[in-house]
Every structure is written in C-alpha cells, then in structure tokens.
C-alpha cells in the first residue's frame, strides 16, 4: 500500500506541475511555480547588494552611452515591458559581463565595452540580457530546480526501499548526475539560445544591426579562451551560438533596415 501511495503522490505532483506551465515569447512551454512579484523582489534585493558591494562608474560619457542604447531597446519592447521603469547601472570593473534581473534591473560592466567594439554589439548583449527577464528564465530555472529536487527526493525513497545501501547510494548519484546533465543544463542552454533570438529581435527593431551579434560572440570567444564542452556547459558553445545567430539574423534584417530608415534621433556614441 505504501508504494502505491507514493505513486499516487507523484501523480498528484505531476498534475500540479503541469498546471503551472506557461508559454515563452518564442512559443516554448515553461514551468513556472513562482509569482512575478517573488522574482522581482529577489531581483531587487540582488541588485541592491551588487550596487553596495561593487564600484559604480561615475563616468558621465560611459553612463550616457550605455543608457542611450538601453533606452533605444526599451522603447521597442513588447507591452508592458516598454512602459516599466528600468534601472541601469554601469559597474567600474574589468569583468566582461552584463546582466538583467527581475524587477527591471540592468547592470553593465566597463570591461564589456572593450569586447563589444561598437554600439550594435553592446545592443546585442543588453538585448540578450533583457530577453532573459522578459522570457522569465529566472522563474523557470528556479521552478525546474525545485521540481528536480522533489523528483530526487521521491526517487531516494523508492530506491531505499528496494536496494541495499551501497547500490542505493550509487543509484542516487547517477540520478543526480542525470538530472543535471539531462534536465538543468539543457534548459540553461535553451534559455541562452532563446535570449539570443529575442535580443536580435529587439536590437533590429531599435535600429541596431543584428549581423553584428555574431561578431560580438566571436570577440567573446577570443576573450574567454578555451571553455567547457557544450554538453556540460550552461551556455551553447561559441560556434553553435554564432551559427544560430547567423541563421536567424537575416530574418530580422528587413526590420532593422526599416527601423534605421525611420530613426529620428542620433545614434548613441561614446
């Protein structure tokens, strides 16, 4: 009877997880177990800690340049995102990095400006990071980790009831590795690829050349040197990423050309 009760519990859990499914901006099914308010609160807290811990750039020209590009991108975001108050902070650091957090918080490190060689390439990075927020990838990652954790807990109970202790330990280790490689890492790579696509949409609509995104990731690959094999990485390999961008960019090239012809204000410059 105990075994069937656990099976029934697992079935009920599966139903509750399926009921939390939504759809990403690209039409992909997502598991969402947390509210947008919870994620925004977490994002605001993390952002405040970063600003307190790290050196914030006071260079007016650099801040204006980053803000100008960000404002261009925000203006073409889907509703309600374009109407939200996005905060942008430039961090004075050699890190080649940028991020966007729930709660409409954006951070750009000055080290990135040495790799993003022009405004189009910087727009590709910022657009990519905004894509993570709009697609609610933080919620999805947390939800997947939560679901995998519950699954592993259930698995440990069933394994312990049917195997000796040594075999059970080996089985649980295999389950943990399988969940990481088979579920969590692929989801992270899907998120990166989806954000690349969304970033291209946003930058093209804002009048930034989407073809520059491939050159950006070539620069990133040079700056990063050798990396982890794609199979065990949370990001697609640079070559896979570049190929996907070069395949998708022509689809939004007309949108870019139209936006460029209608631009009514000067392009952002540093």
Backbone torsions as a table, in degrees:
resi	resn	phi	psi	omega
1	UNK	NA	-38.8	-179.2
2	UNK	-59.8	-40.2	-179.5
3	UNK	-61.8	-45.9	-177.2
4	UNK	-69.7	-29.7	174.5
5	UNK	-63.6	-39.4	179.2
6	UNK	-68.3	-40.0	177.4
7	UNK	-61.9	-43.0	178.2
8	UNK	-63.0	-39.5	177.6
9	UNK	-62.6	-41.2	178.2
10	UNK	-63.8	-38.4	179.7
11	UNK	-65.3	-42.4	178.4
12	UNK	-63.6	-39.2	177.7
13	UNK	-62.1	-42.8	-179.8
14	UNK	-61.0	-41.5	179.4
15	UNK	-63.0	-41.9	-179.6
16	UNK	-66.2	-36.4	178.8
17	UNK	-68.1	-42.2	-179.8
18	UNK	-63.8	-33.9	-179.3
19	UNK	-68.9	-15.0	-179.5
20	UNK	-95.6	11.7	-177.5
21	UNK	-79.7	138.8	174.7
22	UNK	-130.4	-169.7	-177.4
23	UNK	-126.6	135.1	179.8
24	UNK	-77.2	170.3	179.5
25	UNK	-60.6	-20.3	178.4
26	UNK	-96.5	4.5	178.1
27	UNK	91.6	10.6	-179.1
28	UNK	-87.0	139.0	178.2
29	UNK	-70.0	138.7	-179.2
30	UNK	-131.6	148.4	173.6
31	UNK	-99.0	120.6	-178.5
32	UNK	-126.5	112.7	-178.2
33	UNK	-108.5	-5.6	-176.0
34	UNK	-121.1	154.5	-178.9
35	UNK	-81.2	157.2	177.8
36	UNK	-63.0	-32.6	178.2
37	UNK	-64.9	-40.0	177.4
38	UNK	-62.1	-44.6	-179.1
39	UNK	-66.6	-41.1	179.3
40	UNK	-62.0	-39.6	178.7
41	UNK	-64.0	-42.9	177.3
42	UNK	-63.3	-42.4	179.8
43	UNK	-64.1	-42.4	178.9
44	UNK	-63.2	-42.3	179.7
45	UNK	-63.6	-45.2	-180.0
46	UNK	-63.7	-40.1	-178.8
47	UNK	-64.8	-43.7	179.0
48	UNK	-62.1	-39.7	178.7
49	UNK	-65.5	-41.4	178.7
50	UNK	-62.3	-43.9	-179.5
51	UNK	-66.1	-29.3	178.5
52	UNK	-78.8	-30.5	-174.1
53	UNK	-91.5	-30.9	-173.0
54	UNK	-109.0	159.7	-178.3
55	UNK	-78.0	124.1	179.3
56	UNK	-92.7	132.7	-178.8
57	UNK	-68.5	136.9	176.4
58	UNK	-109.3	6.4	-179.3
59	UNK	-71.2	116.8	-173.1
60	UNK	-64.2	-41.7	-177.0
61	UNK	-65.5	-43.9	-179.6
62	UNK	-64.9	-43.9	179.1
63	UNK	-63.0	-41.1	-179.8
64	UNK	-65.6	-38.9	179.9
65	UNK	-63.5	-49.0	-179.2
66	UNK	-66.1	-42.3	-179.2
67	UNK	-66.3	-38.0	-179.8
68	UNK	-60.8	-48.0	-180.0
69	UNK	-65.0	-42.6	179.7
70	UNK	-62.0	-42.8	179.6
71	UNK	-62.7	-38.7	176.6
72	UNK	-59.4	-42.8	-178.6
73	UNK	-70.1	-43.3	-179.4
74	UNK	-60.1	-36.3	-176.4
75	UNK	-62.7	-22.1	-177.4
76	UNK	-108.7	6.1	179.8
77	UNK	-69.2	154.2	175.8
78	UNK	-66.7	154.8	175.3
79	UNK	-69.8	141.9	8.1
80	UNK	-93.5	7.2	-170.3
81	UNK	-65.7	-34.7	-177.9
82	UNK	-71.5	-16.0	-178.8
83	UNK	-97.8	-0.6	-179.0
84	UNK	-84.3	160.2	178.8
85	UNK	-90.4	98.7	-179.5
86	UNK	-87.4	131.4	176.0
87	UNK	-98.8	136.1	-179.1
88	UNK	-123.4	128.7	178.1
89	UNK	-126.9	131.2	174.4
90	UNK	-99.4	122.9	179.7
91	UNK	-97.8	131.1	-179.8
92	UNK	-82.1	91.0	-174.8
93	UNK	-155.6	150.9	178.4
94	UNK	-77.8	-4.2	178.3
95	UNK	-58.5	136.2	174.3
96	UNK	-92.9	86.1	-169.8
97	UNK	-156.9	158.3	171.1
98	UNK	-155.8	161.0	179.6
99	UNK	-156.1	162.5	169.2
100	UNK	-137.9	135.5	-176.3
101	UNK	-118.3	152.1	173.1
102	UNK	-53.3	147.3	-172.4
103	UNK	96.9	7.0	178.5
104	UNK	62.1	54.7	179.7
105	UNK	-118.3	125.7	-178.0
106	UNK	-122.7	137.0	175.9
107	UNK	-129.2	136.8	177.6
108	UNK	-130.2	130.0	179.2
109	UNK	-94.1	140.2	-175.8
110	UNK	-63.0	-25.1	176.5
111	UNK	-61.0	-26.9	179.2
112	UNK	-65.2	-30.7	-176.4
113	UNK	-67.7	-16.6	176.4
114	UNK	-82.9	-18.6	-179.2
115	UNK	-101.6	-40.5	173.0
116	UNK	-80.1	96.4	-165.6
117	UNK	-76.1	-14.0	179.0
118	UNK	-149.4	176.4	-175.3
119	UNK	-64.5	-33.5	179.7
120	UNK	-64.1	-42.3	-179.4
121	UNK	-68.3	-37.5	176.8
122	UNK	-67.8	-36.8	176.7
123	UNK	-62.6	-34.4	178.4
124	UNK	-63.9	-41.5	-179.9
125	UNK	-68.1	-49.5	-177.2
126	UNK	-65.0	-40.5	177.0
127	UNK	-61.7	-40.3	176.9
128	UNK	-60.5	-45.8	-178.0
129	UNK	-67.7	-39.8	175.5
130	UNK	-61.1	-37.2	178.4
131	UNK	-57.3	-38.6	177.6
132	UNK	-58.6	-42.4	-177.8
133	UNK	-70.0	-47.2	-176.9
134	UNK	-65.0	-35.9	177.9
135	UNK	-81.3	-0.8	175.6
136	UNK	59.0	40.8	-178.0
137	UNK	-65.9	-31.3	178.6
138	UNK	-62.7	-44.7	177.3
139	UNK	-61.7	-43.9	-177.8
140	UNK	-64.9	-41.1	178.7
141	UNK	-63.5	-46.8	178.9
142	UNK	-61.2	-41.7	-179.1
143	UNK	-65.3	-43.1	178.8
144	UNK	-64.4	-41.7	178.4
145	UNK	-63.6	-39.3	178.8
146	UNK	-64.4	-45.1	-179.1
147	UNK	-65.4	-42.8	178.7
148	UNK	-63.2	-40.6	178.7
149	UNK	-60.8	-43.0	177.4
150	UNK	-63.7	-40.6	178.9
151	UNK	-63.0	-40.5	179.0
152	UNK	-67.9	-36.3	177.1
153	UNK	-63.9	-44.0	177.9
154	UNK	-63.6	-42.5	178.9
155	UNK	-61.0	-38.1	-179.1
156	UNK	-64.8	-36.2	178.4
157	UNK	-66.7	-47.4	-178.8
158	UNK	-66.0	-40.0	179.4
159	UNK	-65.3	-43.6	-177.6
160	UNK	-62.8	-30.5	-178.7
161	UNK	-76.7	-19.9	-171.0
162	UNK	-119.2	-8.7	-177.3
163	UNK	-128.5	157.5	173.1
164	UNK	-70.3	165.7	-170.4
165	UNK	-61.0	-41.1	-177.4
166	UNK	-68.7	-44.5	178.6
167	UNK	-66.1	-37.4	179.1
168	UNK	-62.4	-41.2	179.4
169	UNK	-62.3	-42.8	178.3
170	UNK	-64.4	-40.4	-179.5
171	UNK	-64.8	-41.5	-179.9
172	UNK	-67.5	-36.2	175.9
173	UNK	-61.5	-42.4	178.9
174	UNK	-65.3	-39.6	177.7
175	UNK	-62.0	-42.1	-179.8
176	UNK	-63.9	-45.2	178.4
177	UNK	-64.2	-42.2	-179.6
178	UNK	-61.6	-39.1	179.5
179	UNK	-66.4	-41.1	-178.1
180	UNK	-66.6	-50.5	-176.1
181	UNK	-77.2	-35.4	-172.9
182	UNK	-89.7	-20.5	-175.8
183	UNK	-123.8	-61.7	-170.2
184	UNK	-69.1	-45.3	-179.8
185	UNK	-66.1	-45.6	176.9
186	UNK	-59.8	-37.4	177.7
187	UNK	-62.6	-39.6	178.8
188	UNK	-62.9	-40.7	179.3
189	UNK	-67.1	-37.5	176.1
190	UNK	-61.2	-41.4	179.9
191	UNK	-62.3	-43.8	180.0
192	UNK	-62.5	-44.6	-179.5
193	UNK	-66.3	-39.6	179.0
194	UNK	-65.2	-40.5	178.8
195	UNK	-67.9	-33.9	173.9
196	UNK	-58.2	-46.5	-178.6
197	UNK	-64.6	-45.6	179.2
198	UNK	-63.3	-40.6	178.3
199	UNK	-60.3	-38.7	177.1
200	UNK	-65.4	-40.1	177.5
201	UNK	-59.4	-47.7	-175.3
202	UNK	-67.9	-45.3	-176.4
203	UNK	-67.7	-37.3	178.1
204	UNK	-64.5	-43.7	-179.9
205	UNK	-65.4	-25.5	179.7
206	UNK	-90.5	-0.4	177.8
207	UNK	90.1	21.7	175.9
208	UNK	-106.8	138.8	-171.9
209	UNK	-69.2	112.9	-177.8
210	UNK	-66.4	-22.0	178.9
211	UNK	-65.5	-21.9	179.4
212	UNK	-70.2	-18.8	-178.2
213	UNK	-62.2	-37.5	179.2
214	UNK	-64.5	-40.3	177.9
215	UNK	-66.1	-35.3	176.3
216	UNK	-57.4	-48.5	-176.9
217	UNK	-71.9	-24.5	171.0
218	UNK	-65.4	-43.3	177.0
219	UNK	-62.4	-40.3	178.9
220	UNK	-61.5	-42.8	-179.3
221	UNK	-63.3	-40.2	178.2
222	UNK	-65.9	-40.2	-178.6
223	UNK	-69.5	-31.5	-176.1
224	UNK	-87.7	-18.7	-178.2
225	UNK	69.9	-153.6	-180.0
226	UNK	-68.8	146.3	-178.0
227	UNK	-132.0	-175.0	179.3
228	UNK	-72.7	144.3	175.4
229	UNK	-54.7	144.1	-174.9
230	UNK	-55.7	-37.7	-177.3
231	UNK	-57.6	-32.7	-177.5
232	UNK	-112.6	25.9	-177.9
233	UNK	-117.4	149.9	175.2
234	UNK	-79.0	-11.3	179.1
235	UNK	-116.4	150.1	170.5
236	UNK	-61.4	154.9	175.7
237	UNK	-63.3	150.7	179.7
238	UNK	-52.5	-40.7	-178.0
239	UNK	-66.8	-41.3	177.7
240	UNK	-62.7	-40.8	-178.7
241	UNK	-65.3	-45.6	-179.2
242	UNK	-62.5	-43.5	179.7
243	UNK	-62.0	-41.9	179.8
244	UNK	-65.9	-40.2	179.2
245	UNK	-65.3	-44.0	-179.1
246	UNK	-66.9	-26.7	177.1
247	UNK	-77.0	-33.2	-175.3
248	UNK	-90.3	-32.8	-174.3
249	UNK	-54.2	-42.4	179.9
250	UNK	-59.7	-24.3	-178.8
251	UNK	-69.9	-23.3	-179.9
252	UNK	-112.5	9.8	-178.5
253	UNK	-65.5	-37.9	178.5
254	UNK	-65.4	-38.7	176.8
255	UNK	-61.1	-42.0	177.5
256	UNK	-62.2	-46.7	-178.5
257	UNK	-63.6	-38.8	178.3
258	UNK	-65.7	-43.1	179.6
259	UNK	-65.5	-39.4	179.2
260	UNK	-63.0	-41.0	-178.5
261	UNK	-69.6	-24.5	-178.6
262	UNK	-97.2	-0.4	-177.3
263	UNK	-61.1	131.6	-176.2
264	UNK	-112.5	1.4	179.5
265	UNK	-134.7	158.1	-178.4
266	UNK	-62.2	150.2	175.1
267	UNK	-68.8	151.9	-179.3
268	UNK	-67.8	137.2	178.8
269	UNK	-134.8	154.7	176.5
270	UNK	-112.6	NA	NA
